[in-house]
Amino acid sequence: MSSSSMKTRRHLVMGAAVAGAASALPLPALAQANKLPANDPLAPNPVEFNNTMTRFTGGAKPLGEGLVLDVPLLADNPSAVPVKVKVTLPITEKDWCEEIIVLAELNPSPLACRLFFSADTGTAEAAVRVRLSQSQNVHALARMKSGKILAAKQSVTVAVSGCGM
């Protein structure tokens, strides 16, 4: 067998061994080895957060009063963080809360909750549990029939990562 065919065979065997070893690596390690950025599905999505805020407000400046957001300062179970939202403005036949959204600023999918109300509801309040991927700000926005947008936000510290669980 010639020396050049031995080198070719050796390169082929070594290449196959490297390919086999690389296929056993997890995707982030493979991306790092190839200097490619890994697409982290748990990474914050600030573009989606800003788009959701803009779609909801329609460009209107939210009012910092009239909406109460109650979230614990420390969430020991990030998979089920209790969130209470309440509109404190009077609910009348002419003006009521049509919709409330809860946003988790640093979650991969920021929209955590969307609630709809009617004039017959008589109140606009809810208690839900949301999943938080990390310590972050939780935002609540409410849209009144009159077009007013109400906003509240609160910082939450999570004990461990919740979205990856």
MDTraj code that builds the backbone (N, CA, C; nanometers):
import mdtraj as md
import numpy as np

residues = "MET SER SER SER SER MET LYS THR ARG ARG HIS LEU VAL MET GLY ALA ALA VAL ALA GLY ALA ALA SER ALA LEU PRO LEU PRO ALA LEU ALA GLN ALA ASN LYS LEU PRO ALA ASN ASP PRO LEU ALA PRO ASN PRO VAL GLU PHE ASN ASN THR MET THR ARG PHE THR GLY GLY ALA LYS PRO LEU GLY GLU GLY LEU VAL LEU ASP VAL PRO LEU LEU ALA ASP ASN PRO SER ALA VAL PRO VAL LYS VAL LYS VAL THR LEU PRO ILE THR GLU LYS ASP TRP CYS GLU GLU ILE ILE VAL LEU ALA GLU LEU ASN PRO SER PRO LEU ALA CYS ARG LEU PHE PHE SER ALA ASP THR GLY THR ALA GLU ALA ALA VAL ARG VAL ARG LEU SER GLN SER GLN ASN VAL HIS ALA LEU ALA ARG MET LYS SER GLY LYS ILE LEU ALA ALA LYS GLN SER VAL THR VAL ALA VAL SER GLY CYS GLY MET".split()
xyz = np.array([
    [0.0847, -0.1160, 0.0000],
    [0.0000, 0.0000, 0.0000],
    [0.0900, 0.1232, 0.0000],
    [0.0570, 0.2218, -0.0793],
    [0.1414, 0.3393, -0.0919],
    [0.1291, 0.4280, 0.0313],
    [0.2279, 0.5105, 0.0467],
    [0.2336, 0.6023, 0.1605],
    [0.1208, 0.7039, 0.1549],
    [0.0827, 0.7525, 0.0365],
    [-0.0238, 0.8533, 0.0262],
    [-0.1600, 0.7934, 0.0587],
    [-0.1845, 0.6660, 0.0204],
    [-0.3129, 0.6046, 0.0536],
    [-0.3216, 0.5742, 0.2031],
    [-0.2066, 0.5464, 0.2680],
    [-0.2051, 0.5265, 0.4139],
    [-0.2421, 0.6559, 0.4840],
    [-0.1874, 0.7689, 0.4352],
    [-0.2192, 0.8990, 0.4950],
    [-0.3664, 0.9307, 0.4758],
    [-0.4203, 0.9015, 0.3579],
    [-0.5609, 0.9284, 0.3300],
    [-0.6500, 0.8449, 0.4213],
    [-0.6157, 0.7159, 0.4351],
    [-0.6940, 0.6274, 0.5214],
    [-0.6852, 0.6753, 0.6670],
    [-0.5653, 0.7139, 0.7103],
    [-0.5459, 0.7619, 0.8473],
    [-0.6300, 0.8879, 0.8719],
    [-0.6316, 0.9801, 0.7761],
    [-0.7109, 1.1030, 0.7878],
    [-0.8598, 1.0703, 0.7931],
    [-0.9005, 0.9733, 0.7128],
    [-1.0411, 0.9329, 0.7106],
    [-1.0827, 0.8727, 0.8445],
    [-0.9999, 0.7866, 0.9006],
    [-1.0297, 0.7236, 1.0301],
    [-1.0306, 0.8294, 1.1399],
    [-0.9324, 0.9191, 1.1398],
    [-0.9272, 1.0243, 1.2423],
    [-1.0461, 1.1182, 1.2273],
    [-1.0835, 1.1507, 1.1065],
    [-1.1993, 1.2370, 1.0843],
    [-1.3271, 1.1733, 1.1347],
    [-1.3427, 1.0434, 1.1110],
    [-1.4612, 0.9720, 1.1592],
    [-1.4637, 0.9689, 1.3106],
    [-1.3480, 0.9502, 1.3733],
    [-1.3405, 0.9483, 1.5198],
    [-1.3775, 1.0843, 1.5772],
    [-1.3295, 1.1903, 1.5177],
    [-1.3625, 1.3258, 1.5635],
    [-1.5114, 1.3529, 1.5447],
    [-1.5681, 1.3141, 1.4322],
    [-1.7112, 1.3347, 1.4061],
    [-1.7952, 1.2567, 1.5057],
    [-1.7538, 1.1334, 1.5358],
    [-1.8272, 1.0536, 1.6340],
    [-1.8219, 1.1149, 1.7721],
    [-1.7062, 1.1644, 1.8116],
    [-1.6927, 1.2282, 1.9426],
    [-1.7733, 1.3572, 1.9476],
    [-1.7740, 1.4335, 1.8394],
    [-1.8479, 1.5598, 1.8357],
    [-1.9982, 1.5356, 1.8451],
    [-2.0463, 1.4260, 1.7866],
    [-2.1905, 1.4003, 1.7932],
    [-2.2348, 1.3635, 1.9335],
    [-2.1426, 1.3233, 2.0187],
    [-2.1770, 1.2905, 2.1573],
    [-2.1816, 1.4145, 2.2455],
    [-2.1278, 1.5268, 2.1970],
    [-2.1278, 1.6500, 2.2757],
    [-2.2672, 1.7127, 2.2767],
    [-2.3057, 1.7746, 2.3886],
    [-2.4310, 1.8492, 2.3887],
    [-2.4198, 1.9692, 2.2955],
    [-2.5342, 2.0175, 2.2470],
    [-2.5357, 2.1257, 2.1487],
    [-2.4597, 2.2504, 2.1930],
    [-2.4743, 2.2987, 2.3193],
    [-2.3969, 2.4176, 2.3575],
    [-2.2463, 2.3955, 2.3488],
    [-2.2000, 2.2761, 2.3856],
    [-2.0565, 2.2483, 2.3781],
    [-2.0113, 2.2438, 2.2330],
    [-2.0939, 2.1862, 2.1473],
    [-2.0619, 2.1798, 2.0054],
    [-2.0560, 2.3204, 1.9459],
    [-2.1505, 2.4060, 1.9841],
    [-2.1512, 2.5437, 1.9346],
    [-2.0271, 2.6178, 1.9824],
    [-1.9871, 2.5946, 2.1082],
    [-1.8682, 2.6597, 2.1605],
    [-1.7443, 2.6089, 2.0881],
    [-1.7394, 2.4792, 2.0619],
    [-1.6245, 2.4216, 1.9924],
    [-1.6127, 2.4776, 1.8516],
    [-1.7262, 2.5046, 1.7880],
    [-1.7251, 2.5593, 1.6522],
    [-1.7294, 2.7114, 1.6512],
    [-1.7235, 2.7730, 1.7684],
    [-1.7282, 2.9188, 1.7820],
    [-1.8599, 2.9767, 1.7297],
    [-1.9679, 2.8965, 1.7333],
    [-2.0987, 2.9453, 1.6941],
    [-2.1772, 2.9802, 1.8186],
    [-2.2539, 3.0886, 1.8184],
    [-2.3324, 3.1219, 1.9371],
    [-2.4450, 3.0196, 1.9554],
    [-2.4610, 2.9722, 2.0780],
    [-2.5697, 2.8792, 2.1085],
    [-2.6989, 2.9585, 2.1216],
    [-2.8062, 2.9072, 2.0669],
    [-2.9362, 2.9721, 2.0773],
    [-3.0018, 2.9228, 2.2054],
    [-2.9941, 3.0025, 2.3106],
    [-3.0439, 2.9642, 2.4425],
    [-3.1937, 2.9921, 2.4514],
    [-3.2765, 2.8867, 2.4593],
    [-3.4211, 2.9073, 2.4651],
    [-3.4672, 2.9699, 2.5959],
    [-3.3809, 2.9775, 2.6966],
    [-3.4170, 3.0370, 2.8251],
    [-3.3653, 3.1795, 2.8401],
    [-3.3041, 3.2337, 2.7363],
    [-3.2492, 3.3695, 2.7418],
    [-3.3619, 3.4719, 2.7410],
    [-3.3413, 3.5855, 2.8080],
    [-3.4419, 3.6930, 2.8034],
    [-3.4677, 3.7371, 2.6597],
    [-3.5880, 3.7871, 2.6366],
    [-3.6267, 3.8318, 2.5032],
    [-3.6732, 3.9775, 2.5119],
    [-3.5777, 4.0729, 2.5200],
    [-3.6156, 4.2137, 2.5376],
    [-3.6942, 4.2697, 2.4192],
    [-3.6713, 4.2182, 2.2997],
    [-3.7455, 4.2661, 2.1823],
    [-3.8938, 4.2316, 2.1979],
    [-3.9223, 4.1074, 2.2363],
    [-4.0616, 4.0660, 2.2549],
    [-4.1262, 4.1413, 2.3709],
    [-4.0500, 4.1660, 2.4781],
    [-4.1020, 4.2439, 2.5909],
    [-4.1432, 4.3836, 2.5447],
    [-4.0536, 4.4521, 2.4731],
    [-4.0834, 4.5881, 2.4245],
    [-4.1989, 4.5883, 2.3249],
    [-4.2039, 4.4890, 2.2359],
    [-4.3139, 4.4809, 2.1389],
    [-4.4478, 4.4602, 2.2089],
    [-4.4511, 4.3758, 2.3095],
    [-4.5755, 4.3507, 2.3830],
    [-4.6206, 4.4765, 2.4557],
    [-4.5263, 4.5457, 2.5183],
    [-4.5600, 4.6718, 2.5864],
    [-4.6162, 4.7733, 2.4864],
    [-4.5511, 4.7874, 2.3721],
    [-4.5944, 4.8851, 2.2715],
    [-4.7306, 4.8496, 2.2137],
    [-4.7517, 4.7202, 2.1837],
    [-4.8828, 4.6778, 2.1322],
    [-4.9935, 4.7069, 2.2328],
    [-4.9670, 4.6803, 2.3602],
    [-5.0702, 4.6997, 2.4614],
    [-5.0997, 4.8478, 2.4841],
    [-4.9963, 4.9309, 2.4924],
    [-5.0167, 5.0729, 2.5215],
    [-5.0592, 5.1517, 2.3985],
    [-5.0283, 5.0998, 2.2799],
    [-5.0606, 5.1736, 2.1581],
    [-4.9888, 5.3072, 2.1504],
    [-4.8770, 5.3182, 2.2195],
    [-4.7998, 5.4421, 2.2196],
    [-4.8411, 5.5390, 2.3286],
    [-4.9488, 5.5105, 2.4012],
    [-4.9942, 5.5980, 2.5098],
    [-4.9001, 5.5856, 2.6293],
    [-4.8853, 5.6936, 2.7032],
    [-4.8018, 5.6915, 2.8228],
    [-4.8838, 5.6355, 2.9390],
    [-4.8389, 5.5226, 2.9966],
    [-4.9134, 5.4634, 3.1080],
    [-4.9113, 5.5516, 3.2328],
    [-5.0205, 5.5500, 3.3067],
    [-5.0301, 5.6217, 3.4334],
    [-4.9746, 5.5332, 3.5433],
    [-4.9023, 5.5918, 3.6359],
    [-4.8399, 5.5164, 3.7438],
    [-4.9287, 5.4968, 3.8647],
    [-5.0550, 5.5307, 3.8530],
    [-5.1480, 5.5136, 3.9651],
    [-5.2765, 5.4501, 3.9147],
    [-5.3514, 5.3911, 4.0072],
    [-5.4770, 5.3280, 3.9704],
    [-5.4670, 5.1775, 3.9524],
    [-5.3452, 5.1235, 3.9614],
    [-5.3245, 4.9800, 3.9475],
    [-5.2302, 4.9340, 4.0580],
    [-5.2721, 4.8330, 4.1327],
    [-5.1896, 4.7788, 4.2407],
    [-5.1389, 4.6419, 4.1982],
    [-5.0085, 4.6221, 4.2109],
    [-4.9439, 4.4947, 4.1793],
    [-4.8817, 4.4425, 4.3079],
    [-4.9204, 4.3221, 4.3468],
    [-4.8686, 4.2613, 4.4689],
    [-4.7965, 4.1321, 4.4328],
    [-4.6628, 4.1358, 4.4452],
    [-4.5770, 4.0210, 4.4156],
    [-4.4780, 4.0110, 4.5315],
    [-4.4465, 3.8900, 4.5789],
    [-4.3486, 3.8808, 4.6882],
    [-4.2115, 3.9314, 4.6438],
    [-4.1400, 3.9930, 4.7359],
    [-4.0059, 4.0411, 4.7044],
    [-3.9091, 3.9259, 4.6823],
    [-3.9332, 3.8130, 4.7521],
    [-3.8507, 3.6937, 4.7364],
    [-3.9413, 3.5773, 4.6997],
    [-3.9154, 3.5173, 4.5846],
    [-3.9938, 3.4028, 4.5376],
    [-3.9138, 3.2762, 4.5631],
    [-3.9579, 3.1953, 4.6598],
    [-3.8849, 3.0729, 4.6896],
    [-3.9201, 2.9597, 4.5937],
    [-4.0307, 2.9734, 4.5217],
    [-4.0674, 2.8753, 4.4190],
    [-4.0908, 2.9508, 4.2881],
    [-3.9869, 2.9671, 4.2064],
    [-4.0014, 3.0466, 4.0845],
    [-4.0946, 2.9846, 3.9804],
    [-4.1331, 2.8603, 4.0001],
    [-4.2265, 2.7962, 3.9066],
    [-4.3699, 2.8388, 3.9309],
    [-4.3980, 2.9003, 4.0465],
    [-4.5354, 2.9399, 4.0795],
    [-4.5324, 3.0614, 4.1715],
    [-4.4955, 3.1769, 4.1164],
    [-4.4871, 3.3003, 4.1938],
    [-4.6260, 3.3648, 4.1985],
    [-4.6799, 3.3884, 4.3195],
    [-4.8121, 3.4501, 4.3289],
    [-4.8093, 3.5970, 4.2880],
    [-4.9040, 3.6342, 4.2036],
    [-4.9166, 3.7718, 4.1558],
    [-5.0626, 3.8132, 4.1723],
    [-5.0826, 3.9279, 4.2380],
    [-5.2173, 3.9838, 4.2518],
    [-5.2184, 4.1199, 4.1841],
    [-5.3216, 4.1448, 4.1062],
    [-5.3366, 4.2710, 4.0351],
    [-5.4768, 4.3234, 4.0620],
    [-5.4853, 4.4552, 4.0882],
    [-5.6170, 4.5143, 4.1145],
    [-5.6207, 4.6573, 4.0627],
    [-5.7252, 4.6890, 3.9869],
    [-5.7497, 4.8264, 3.9435],
    [-5.8227, 4.8957, 4.0573],
    [-5.7681, 5.0091, 4.1020],
    [-5.8288, 5.0817, 4.2140],
    [-5.9164, 5.1974, 4.1681],
    [-5.9180, 5.2267, 4.0381],
    [-6.0073, 5.3308, 3.9864],
    [-6.1516, 5.2822, 3.9938],
    [-6.2470, 5.3747, 4.0045],
    [-6.3869, 5.3320, 4.0075],
    [-6.4268, 5.2602, 3.8781],
    [-6.5014, 5.1511, 3.8919],
    [-6.5543, 5.0754, 3.7779],
    [-6.6987, 5.1203, 3.7603],
    [-6.7266, 5.1819, 3.6452],
    [-6.8617, 5.2330, 3.6191],
    [-6.9134, 5.1759, 3.4877],
    [-7.0383, 5.2073, 3.4545],
    [-7.0947, 5.1630, 3.3272],
    [-7.0282, 5.2313, 3.2088],
    [-6.9677, 5.3479, 3.2333],
    [-6.9022, 5.4225, 3.1260],
    [-6.7520, 5.3943, 3.1170],
    [-6.6912, 5.3541, 3.2270],
    [-6.5468, 5.3273, 3.2263],
    [-6.5160, 5.2091, 3.3176],
    [-6.4592, 5.1070, 3.2584],
    [-6.4210, 4.9875, 3.3323],
    [-6.2908, 4.9349, 3.2734],
    [-6.2305, 4.8418, 3.3414],
    [-6.1074, 4.7800, 3.2923],
    [-6.1445, 4.6726, 3.1915],
    [-6.0899, 4.6845, 3.0708],
    [-6.1159, 4.5852, 2.9662],
    [-6.0168, 4.4691, 2.9710],
    [-5.8907, 4.5013, 3.0039],
    [-5.7873, 4.3982, 2.9957],
    [-5.6717, 4.4310, 3.0893],
    [-5.6152, 4.3268, 3.1480],
    [-5.4931, 4.3373, 3.2288],
    [-5.3942, 4.2342, 3.1740],
    [-5.2687, 4.2764, 3.1608],
    [-5.1630, 4.1814, 3.1264],
    [-5.0548, 4.1861, 3.2335],
    [-4.9889, 4.0730, 3.2535],
    [-4.8748, 4.0625, 3.3444],
    [-4.7556, 4.0196, 3.2602],
    [-4.6466, 4.0942, 3.2725],
    [-4.5256, 4.0673, 3.1950],
    [-4.4084, 4.0398, 3.2883],
    [-4.3306, 3.9388, 3.2550],
    [-4.2058, 3.9085, 3.3254],
    [-4.0929, 3.9548, 3.2339],
    [-4.0291, 4.0631, 3.2714],
    [-3.9345, 4.1344, 3.1851],
    [-3.8215, 4.0478, 3.1289],
    [-3.7682, 3.9539, 3.2064],
    [-3.6534, 3.8750, 3.1624],
    [-3.6871, 3.7302, 3.1286],
    [-3.8135, 3.6975, 3.1184],
    [-3.8511, 3.5621, 3.0767],
    [-3.8336, 3.5489, 2.9251],
    [-3.8099, 3.4270, 2.8756],
    [-3.7992, 3.4078, 2.7310],
    [-3.9286, 3.4428, 2.6586],
    [-4.0421, 3.4184, 2.7213],
    [-4.1742, 3.4616, 2.6728],
    [-4.2296, 3.5567, 2.7780],
    [-4.2145, 3.6875, 2.7577],
    [-4.2471, 3.7841, 2.8628],
    [-4.3939, 3.7887, 2.9050],
    [-4.4880, 3.7632, 2.8129],
    [-4.6299, 3.7708, 2.8488],
    [-4.6654, 3.6511, 2.9364],
    [-4.6852, 3.6776, 3.0659],
    [-4.7118, 3.5706, 3.1618],
    [-4.8610, 3.5456, 3.1793],
    [-4.9429, 3.6499, 3.1587],
    [-5.0860, 3.6360, 3.1850],
    [-5.1631, 3.7468, 3.1140],
    [-5.2798, 3.7127, 3.0617],
    [-5.3701, 3.8105, 2.9988],
    [-5.5105, 3.7831, 3.0516],
    [-5.5744, 3.8871, 3.1043],
    [-5.7070, 3.8749, 3.1648],
    [-5.8019, 3.9758, 3.1005],
    [-5.9248, 3.9321, 3.0717],
    [-6.0251, 4.0191, 3.0109],
    [-6.1404, 4.0402, 3.1085],
    [-6.1966, 4.1617, 3.1065],
    [-6.3064, 4.1972, 3.1953],
    [-6.4160, 4.2662, 3.1154],
    [-6.5347, 4.2708, 3.1735],
    [-6.6461, 4.3439, 3.1125],
    [-6.7019, 4.4416, 3.2155],
    [-6.7939, 4.5265, 3.1731],
    [-6.8556, 4.6231, 3.2645],
    [-6.9338, 4.5506, 3.3730],
    [-6.9853, 4.4334, 3.3411],
    [-7.0661, 4.3571, 3.4375],
    [-6.9825, 4.2932, 3.5470],
    [-6.8519, 4.2882, 3.5306],
    [-6.7659, 4.2252, 3.6304],
    [-6.7731, 4.2997, 3.7632],
    [-6.7822, 4.4321, 3.7575],
    [-6.7938, 4.5128, 3.8785],
    [-6.6614, 4.5438, 3.9452],
    [-6.5597, 4.4675, 3.9144],
    [-6.4262, 4.4899, 3.9682],
    [-6.3249, 4.4376, 3.8665],
    [-6.2027, 4.4799, 3.8829],
    [-6.0968, 4.4284, 3.7951],
    [-5.9803, 4.3896, 3.8842],
    [-5.9849, 4.2658, 3.9287],
    [-5.8760, 4.2140, 4.0108],
    [-5.8625, 4.0648, 3.9877],
    [-5.7407, 4.0169, 4.0064],
    [-5.7145, 3.8748, 3.9849],
    [-5.5913, 3.8333, 4.0638],
    [-5.5863, 3.7054, 4.0952],
    [-5.4693, 3.6453, 4.1589],
    [-5.4296, 3.5252, 4.0739],
    [-5.3062, 3.5246, 4.0289],
    [-5.2547, 3.4167, 3.9436],
    [-5.1165, 3.3772, 3.9943],
    [-5.0635, 3.2714, 3.9375],
    [-4.9249, 3.2313, 3.9637],
    [-4.8518, 3.2291, 3.8297],
    [-4.7317, 3.2856, 3.8288],
    [-4.6525, 3.2909, 3.7062],
    [-4.5171, 3.2260, 3.7308],
    [-4.4544, 3.1859, 3.6237],
    [-4.3214, 3.1249, 3.6297],
    [-4.2184, 3.2309, 3.5928],
    [-4.1142, 3.2423, 3.6735],
    [-4.0075, 3.3384, 3.6476],
    [-3.8772, 3.2653, 3.6239],
    [-3.8052, 3.3047, 3.5197],
    [-3.6804, 3.2385, 3.4842],
    [-3.5640, 3.2839, 3.5711],
    [-3.5756, 3.4042, 3.6301],
    [-3.4674, 3.4609, 3.7100],
    [-3.5196, 3.5812, 3.7856],
    [-3.4372, 3.6410, 3.8702],
    [-3.4750, 3.7638, 3.9396],
    [-3.4977, 3.8724, 3.8352],
    [-3.6075, 3.9468, 3.8505],
    [-3.6439, 4.0430, 3.7473],
    [-3.7579, 4.1325, 3.7931],
    [-3.7967, 4.2251, 3.7059],
    [-3.9140, 4.3091, 3.7288],
    [-4.0365, 4.2406, 3.6692],
    [-4.1457, 4.2455, 3.7454],
    [-4.2750, 4.1990, 3.6957],
    [-4.3584, 4.3247, 3.6724],
    [-4.4207, 4.3333, 3.5560],
    [-4.5006, 4.4494, 3.5178],
    [-4.6468, 4.4074, 3.5047],
    [-4.7362, 4.4986, 3.5399],
    [-4.8786, 4.4802, 3.5132],
    [-4.9268, 4.6045, 3.4403],
    [-5.0073, 4.5840, 3.3371],
    [-5.0670, 4.6929, 3.2610],
    [-5.2164, 4.6670, 3.2514],
    [-5.2948, 4.7734, 3.2651],
    [-5.4399, 4.7622, 3.2528],
    [-5.4887, 4.8648, 3.1517],
    [-5.5844, 4.8233, 3.0682],
    [-5.6439, 4.9134, 2.9696],
    [-5.7884, 4.9391, 3.0111],
    [-5.8199, 5.0666, 3.0298],
    [-5.9554, 5.1071, 3.0667],
    [-6.0363, 5.1344, 2.9398],
    [-6.1677, 5.1256, 2.9490],
    [-6.2572, 5.1526, 2.8359],
    [-6.2340, 5.2930, 2.7807],
    [-6.2014, 5.3884, 2.8695],
    [-6.1769, 5.5272, 2.8291],
    [-6.0470, 5.5443, 2.7509],
    [-5.9641, 5.4400, 2.7459],
    [-5.8372, 5.4482, 2.6747],
    [-5.7186, 5.4695, 2.7672],
    [-5.7431, 5.4966, 2.8947],
    [-5.6332, 5.5119, 2.9900],
    [-5.5587, 5.3792, 3.0026],
    [-5.4274, 5.3910, 3.0132],
    [-5.3429, 5.2746, 3.0388],
    [-5.2819, 5.2930, 3.1776],
    [-5.2984, 5.1937, 3.2622],
    [-5.2453, 5.1970, 3.3975],
    [-5.1274, 5.1008, 3.4042],
    [-5.0268, 5.1357, 3.4842],
    [-4.9083, 5.0494, 3.4925],
    [-4.8565, 5.0406, 3.6351],
    [-4.7995, 4.9259, 3.6667],
    [-4.7321, 4.9043, 3.7943],
    [-4.6207, 4.8034, 3.7694],
    [-4.5150, 4.8128, 3.8481],
    [-4.4075, 4.7140, 3.8361],
    [-4.3465, 4.6906, 3.9722],
    [-4.2905, 4.5706, 3.9874],
    [-4.2273, 4.5339, 4.1132],
    [-4.1117, 4.4394, 4.0847],
    [-4.0041, 4.4574, 4.1575],
    [-3.8868, 4.3717, 4.1441],
    [-3.9058, 4.2470, 4.2296],
    [-3.8652, 4.1320, 4.1747],
    [-3.8762, 4.0035, 4.2439],
    [-3.7416, 3.9323, 4.2377],
    [-3.6976, 3.8814, 4.3514],
    [-3.5766, 3.8004, 4.3572],
    [-3.6197, 3.6554, 4.3657],
    [-3.5704, 3.5716, 4.2733],
    [-3.6052, 3.4289, 4.2753],
    [-3.4916, 3.3499, 4.3374],
    [-3.5290, 3.2433, 4.4087],
    [-3.4308, 3.1624, 4.4797],
    [-3.3476, 3.0777, 4.3827],
    [-3.4104, 3.0181, 4.2823],
    [-3.3425, 2.9365, 4.1813],
    [-3.4116, 2.9581, 4.0493],
    [-3.3490, 2.9160, 3.9394],
    [-3.4097, 2.9324, 3.8078],
    [-3.5325, 2.8450, 3.7935],
    [-3.6426, 2.9039, 3.7458],
    [-3.7679, 2.8313, 3.7348],
    [-3.7983, 2.7806, 3.5963],
    [-3.7652, 2.8537, 3.4911],
    [-3.8068, 2.8139, 3.3562],
    [-3.7307, 2.6911, 3.3066],
    [-3.6142, 2.6637, 3.3608],
    [-3.5376, 2.5494, 3.3162],
    [-3.5725, 2.4218, 3.3907],
    [-3.6639, 2.4300, 3.4833],
    [-3.6978, 2.3132, 3.5654],
    [-3.7887, 2.2204, 3.4914],
])
top = md.Topology()
chain = top.add_chain()
for i, resn in enumerate(residues, 1):
    res = top.add_residue(resn, chain, resSeq=i)
    for name in ("N", "CA", "C"):
        top.add_atom(name, md.element.get_by_symbol(name[0]), res)
traj = md.Trajectory(xyz[None], top)
